[in-house]
Structure formats: C-alpha cells, structure tokens
Amino acid sequence: MNAALPGDRVLVAAGTYEENITLTSGVELLGAGADVTTIRASTGTVVTASSVSFRTKIDGFTIDGVDKSVSEEYGIYCDNSSPVISNVIITNAGYSGIICGVSSPMIDNVTIISIGGHGIYCYSSSPSISNVTITNTGAWGIYCDYSSPSIGNVTDKNGYFEIPDLPAGTYWVICIKKGYKTGIKKVEVPPGDVIIVDFTLTPSLE
C-alpha cells in the first residue's frame, strides 16, 4: 500500500494477514474474497481511512479485530473520508465494526457480526448504507449522532431494523428481499416518538 499511487489497484491473494493497515487515497485494495482473504489485528484499528476520497476502495476481505471485549478498537475507522467499503465481513471489533467521523463512505454488501459495541457508529457523517446485515452486537446495530445516513435494506438476520434519532417528518420505507415483491409504506414520524413498521412480503413469481 505504501508504494501505491492514486488510480492504482492493489490485488491481495488469498490468505490471512496479521497487520493494521491505512488506506491510501485514490487506491483500490482488492482481496480475493471475504471467505478466503482476512486482515487480522489484535490491537488497535484494523483498517484506517483518513482523509481519503471516494475513489478509494476496500473490497473482498474479512476484517477481524480478534477480541471484541477490547474497547476503543474498530474494524474500519473512517476519518474525514468517503471510501467505498464493499463485499467485506467485519467481526470481533471492540467498540464498532465501522465508525464514521465527518465522513461519507459508501457501505455496500457488508456483514458485521460479533461486535462488542455498535455495528456502525456515525457522528457528523452522511454514509450511504445498503445490503448490510448486522448481528450479535453489544449495542445498537446502527447508531447515528448528528448524522444523515442514506439507509437501504439493512436488517439483522431475523429481519429486524432500527433507525435511532430520526428527525420528525414523513418517510417512505421500502423493504426489499430477493424472491419477494417489494414492500413500500409511508410513515409519519412525530417528534420524540417511536414508530414500529412491519412488513409481510409476498413471494414473487418472477
């Protein structure tokens, strides 16, 4: 990574790599697949993205923090950054699977499992989150503080989802599951209230 320049792609062969890494702005870090390529770090943040652009990408890895009981350690830490995080599994992180600070990452097709704290924690950020499964966390699946995320198709393994601290207003909730017809509901969120939205999806014949 240290020798890579903006526009480069770094291809990582299958294997387990014991290290903490820092992404380089404009560089794509591409693993051979999350099932065969793992980055492990028993201390500190496993992957750091600091002041990187939207042309930065990490794809095709399992990110393993080894010990989820250790606080203040993260799977991926985005600081003033907007990388693409796709096709990854994040596990055994202490405080958060992904933490976004003043950042706008695109998070797609990500599994976050067995985390000591939050699955995704955002402050002053506007991440785009889609096709994400979050299970077995010690705190919220997604926690947003002074943030405006774009969230789509994010549930736990049982289909449950929560969006905390959502401002009052009118929203359209769209539920998508492969093999089923899409469910759409209009929801009015009063100030300071909690709204429960249930979907029963019909199998699609297509």
Backbone hydrogen bonds, N-H to C=O, Kabsch-Sander energy under -0.5 kcal/mol:
donor,donor_aa,acceptor,acceptor_aa,energy
4,A,1,M,-1.0
7,G,26,G,-3.1
8,D,5,L,-2.5
10,V,28,E,-3.5
11,L,9,R,-0.6
12,V,30,L,-3.0
13,A,11,L,-0.5
15,G,36,V,-2.1
17,Y,38,T,-3.1
18,E,16,T,-0.5
19,E,17,Y,-1.1
19,E,40,R,-1.9
21,I,46,V,-2.8
23,L,48,T,-2.8
27,V,24,T,-2.0
28,E,8,D,-2.3
29,L,27,V,-0.5
29,L,57,K,-3.3
30,L,10,V,-2.9
30,L,28,E,-0.7
31,G,29,L,-0.6
31,G,59,D,-3.6
33,G,60,G,-1.7
36,V,33,G,-1.6
37,T,33,G,-1.9
38,T,15,G,-2.7
39,I,62,T,-2.9
40,R,17,Y,-3.0
40,R,38,T,-0.5
41,A,64,D,-2.0
46,V,74,Y,-2.2
47,V,75,G,-2.2
48,T,21,I,-2.3
49,A,77,Y,-3.3
50,S,48,T,-0.5
51,S,49,A,-0.6
51,S,79,D,-2.9
56,T,53,S,-1.7
57,K,27,V,-1.6
58,I,84,V,-2.4
59,D,29,L,-2.2
60,G,86,S,-1.1
60,G,87,N,-0.7
62,T,37,T,-2.3
63,I,61,F,-0.5
63,I,89,I,-3.8
64,D,39,I,-2.8
64,D,62,T,-0.7
65,G,63,I,-0.6
65,G,91,T,-2.7
67,D,65,G,-2.6
70,V,67,D,-1.3
71,S,69,S,-0.6
73,E,70,V,-0.5
75,G,96,S,-1.8
76,I,97,G,-2.0
77,Y,47,V,-2.5
78,C,76,I,-0.6
78,C,99,I,-3.1
79,D,49,A,-3.2
79,D,77,Y,-0.6
80,N,78,C,-0.5
80,N,101,G,-2.9
82,S,52,V,-1.8
84,V,56,T,-2.8
85,I,83,P,-0.5
85,I,106,M,-3.3
86,S,58,I,-2.2
86,S,84,V,-0.6
87,N,108,D,-1.4
88,V,109,N,-0.6
89,I,61,F,-2.0
90,I,111,T,-3.0
91,T,63,I,-2.8
92,N,113,I,-0.9
92,N,114,S,-1.7
95,Y,73,E,-2.6
96,S,73,E,-1.0
97,G,118,H,-1.7
97,G,119,G,-0.5
98,I,119,G,-1.8
99,I,76,I,-2.4
100,C,121,Y,-2.9
101,G,78,C,-2.9
101,G,99,I,-0.5
102,V,100,C,-0.6
102,V,123,Y,-2.3
104,S,81,S,-2.4
106,M,83,P,-2.5
107,I,105,P,-0.6
107,I,128,S,-3.6
108,D,85,I,-2.5
108,D,106,M,-0.6
109,N,130,S,-1.4
110,V,131,N,-0.9
111,T,88,V,-2.2
112,I,133,T,-3.0
113,I,90,I,-2.6
113,I,111,T,-0.5
114,S,135,T,-1.4
115,I,136,N,-1.8
116,G,93,A,-2.9
118,H,95,Y,-1.7
119,G,140,W,-2.1
120,I,141,G,-2.0
121,Y,98,I,-2.6
122,C,143,Y,-2.9
123,Y,100,C,-2.5
124,S,145,D,-2.0
126,S,103,S,-2.2
128,S,105,P,-2.5
129,I,127,P,-0.6
129,I,150,S,-3.5
130,S,107,I,-2.6
131,N,152,G,-1.0
132,V,153,N,-1.0
133,T,110,V,-2.2
134,I,155,T,-1.3
135,T,112,I,-2.5
138,G,115,I,-1.3
138,G,117,G,-0.7
139,A,117,G,-2.0
143,Y,120,I,-2.8
145,D,122,C,-2.9
146,Y,144,C,-0.5
148,S,125,S,-2.3
150,S,127,P,-2.9
151,I,149,P,-0.7
152,G,129,I,-2.9
155,T,132,V,-1.3
155,T,153,N,-0.6
156,D,160,Y,-2.2
159,G,156,D,-1.9
166,L,163,I,-0.6
169,G,189,V,-1.8
171,Y,187,V,-3.0
173,V,171,Y,-0.6
173,V,185,K,-3.1
174,I,172,W,-0.6
175,C,183,G,-3.2
176,I,174,I,-0.5
180,Y,177,K,-2.1
181,K,202,T,-3.1
183,G,175,C,-2.4
185,K,173,V,-2.2
187,V,171,Y,-3.5
189,V,169,G,-3.2
189,V,187,V,-0.6
193,D,190,P,-1.6
197,V,195,I,-0.5
198,D,196,I,-0.5
204,S,179,G,-2.5
